[in-house]
Amino acid sequence: MDRPDKPEYVPGHGLLAGRTAVVTAAAGAGIGGATARRLLEEGARVVIGDAHTRRLKEAETRLAAEFGPDRVAGRPCDVTEETDVGALLDLAQERHGRLDILVNNAGLGGTAELTDMTDEQWDTVLDVTLGGTFRCTRAALRRMKAAHGGVIVNNASVLGWRAQAGQAHYAAAKAGVMALTRCAAVEAAAYGVRVNAVAPSLAMHPHLVKVTTPEVLAELTAREAFGRYAEPWEVANVIVFLASGYSSYMTGEIVPVSCRHP
């Protein structure tokens, strides 16, 4: 059976013109980097954060050269540190006077069988992936509630629903992100703030290649209905939708970005 080709890249349509967005873990070629670019293509001003200072500066320089230095700013941010989180969000408000969108993309994975997993491995993945999303969401909600508006989009994973060997810590963290999304949405609704999440299945990027064997990647790819993995920008497109007015009546939802066979 022939598989469809990869779709053509979708051009921007100004969906987020005049908005200010913050994206965590936005350096590099993964979903965060693709999301920062898509937000800019849709007209937003973007502040990016990442724990990798060199890659962050490279990403900031590259995006500023393409979209203009007045629309791109970056700041190192370790989402396990509350002061870093606050400073990143403050930068958006200092430069642009507002914070409209937060994309919680920061996360950490790894592979370890449960019986071999150390407390340190468990704690580290949970602290970055779930704890980081909590800290950023808490800080953003405090600002957005005061402004009576805003959108938060969290990056979860289909592993929050599905089981996969060696992924107990990551799956638990992403299931927690889903629950956090729903609870935050209920609390924020009265202030006009929406909170949703995407749940990608298999989006290919360099980090995934480093931490996953070719055999596992081939097996996961074969399970996808299209017979291919998602491009990071395809996930970013759904994040843009959730950040835009097209999803104005959606909150507390987890949107799967996958085409996996049952």
Summary of the structure (lengths in Angstrom):
residues: 262
radius of gyration: 17.5
end to end distance: 18.1
largest distance: 54.3
contacts: 902
relative contact order: 0.15
helix: 49%
strand: 16%
